Amino acid sequence: MLIVNMNKRIALKASLSWLSLLGLGACSENKPAFAAIDITGAEYARDFALTDHNGQPRSLRDFAGKVVVLFFGYTQCPDVCPTSMLELVEVKKLLGKQGERLQALFVTIDPVRDTPEVLKAYMENFDPGFLALYTTPEKLQILAKDYKIYYKKVDGPTPTSYSVDHSAGSYVYDQQGKLRLYTRYGSGAALLAGDIKLLLQP
């Protein structure tokens, strides 16, 4: 019995050593410690085909070499959207010179009121390098399903004074355009800037 147990120990030790050499051991993984939710490899929100506020067709390929933060919102949002955009402005400042490699994208969930002119003016309130994106109401529904985001029109006192309930988090893509993180609303500029710095590493 003793010999069998010793043989098992030797075999186990050899197996663990082999796994370690292959980088498969649980303790040998050197994954970045992100503050946001790591969703690397997710089977959704992989790309989009939208138009920016300058009238240019856009997809993730256009931003190769940059970390992209994508947020769904609308220009008449009273709190969540402007707060999120201001947070991205602060993130860019915290990144210093690397801030030029951050691309913020604002996808409107209110394409009826958020015309290209309105979207462009809205972006200029925050950063001229930030882009607003839009599509038709019909295509927006398909996009929302793919991105697993929620939005719902809430009627106001007049037909044009409605609000829109919506998801408040942001998706973060790495320099190769791959989906990596989901950051919750209100997480803070410092934590997001730290995650982006990790994604900007060579």
N, C-alpha and C positions, 0 to 999 in steps of 0.2 A: 504494500500500500504506500509506503514511504517513497519508493522509487517512482511509482506512478504519479504521485503528487509532485515530486521534484521535477519530473519530466513535463508535467503540465505547467509548472511555474516557469521553467526554461522556455517552453514553447510560447507562453503568454508574453514573457519578457521580450522574446525575439519578435513577436508580432507587433508589440507596441513600438519597438525600435524601428521596425520597417514602416509603420504608419507615420512615425515621426519624420522619417527621412522623406516620405512622400508628401509631407505637409498635411496629412489627413487626421492627425491627432487633434482632439478637441482643444487642447491647450496650445496648439501650434498655430491656430488661426490668428492672423494679425489684421482683423477687420477694423476700420476706423470706428471710433466711439462717437457716433452721431448723437446730437441732442434731439433731433427730430426723429420721426418714425421711419425706419429703414424699410423701404418697399422695393428694393432692388430685385429685378426679375419679375415684377408684377405683369400680368397678362392684359392690362388695360392702360388707358391714357398714354399710349405709346407715341402718338403723333396727331397732327391736326392739319387741316387745309382751310385757312382763314384769310381774311383780308385785313391789312393794317389801316390805321387812320389816314395814311397817305395814299391809299388805293393800291398798295402792292400786295400780291398774293404771298402768303407766308406759310412755312412749315418749320419743323425743328431743324431741318438741314441748314436753314439760313443762319443759324446761330452756332455753328460748329466752332469749337474753341472757347466758348463761353459757358458759364453756368446759368441756366435759365430758371427763373422763378415765375410760375404761372398761377394767376389768381382769377377767379370768376367773380364778377360784381357788376355794378351799374353806377352811372355817374350821379344819380340823384339819391343814392344811398346816404343816409344821415350819419352813420357812425362807423360800421365795420370796414367799409371800402376805403374811405379816406384815411382811417387809422392804419390799415394794412399798407397803403401806398406810402404813407409817411414813414412807416417802419422800414420799408425797402429803401427809402432815401437815406435813412440812418444807417442801414446795413452797408450801402455803397460807401458812405463816409468812413465807416469803421474798417472797410477793406483797403482804404488808402489807394495806392497805385493799382492794386488788383481790382478796384471797383470798376474799371473799364471793361473787365471781363465778366461782369454781371449783366444779364439781360432780364429786365422785368417785363412781363407780358400781362396785360389786363384784358380779359375776355368778357365782353359785355353780355349779360343775360337779359338785356332790355334793348334789342336792336331796333325797335320801333322808335323810341325816343333818342337813343344814343346813335345819332348820325355820325358820319366821319368827322364833320366839323366840330360837333360837340365833344367827341372823343379826343380829338387833337387838342382842343382847348383844355380839356381835363388833364391830359398828360403834362401839358406845359406848366400846370400848377405844381407839379412834383419834380420831374426831371425830363429834359428834352430828349434823352436817350431811351426813355421808357416808351413802350409801344402799346397801343390799344388795338384789339382785334375784334372783328365782328363777322357774322354770317347771317343768313336768313333765319327767321323764326323756326321754320321747318327743320333746317339742318342743325340748328342749335339744340333741338330736342334729341337728335341722334348723338350729337357730340356730348351732351350732358350724360346720356346713358353710358357712353364709352368711358367717360371720366368719372362716373359714379358721383356726380354732384346733384344736389337738389336745388330747385328754384320754383317758386310759385307766386303768381301775381296776386296781390291783395288789393281789392278795390278801395278807392278813396272817394272823397266827396264829389269829384268830377271825373269824367272819363280819362283825363290825362294826368291826374294827380295820384295815381296808384303807387303803391310800393311793391317791392319784390322780396319775399323771404328767400334766403339762399344759404348754401354751404359757405363756410368762412375760412377753410384751410387753403394752403397753397401746395402745389406740386413743384418739386425741384429736380431738374435734369442736369446730368454731368456734361462735360465738354464734348462728349461723343453723342449727345442727344438721347442718352438712356435715362429712363426714369429711375430715380434713386431714393427720394425722400418725400414724405408728406409732413408738412409742418402745420400745427394747429394755430388758429387765430390767437393772438395775444402771447405767443411764446417769448417774444422779445427779440430786439435787433441783435443783441450780443450773441445769443445762442445761434441764431440763423447765420450770422457772419462767421462764427466759428465753424459751422458745418460747411459753408461755402469755401472757406479756406482749405478745408480738407479735400474738397472736390476739385480744387484748383491745383492741388499738388501734382507734380509730374508723374 
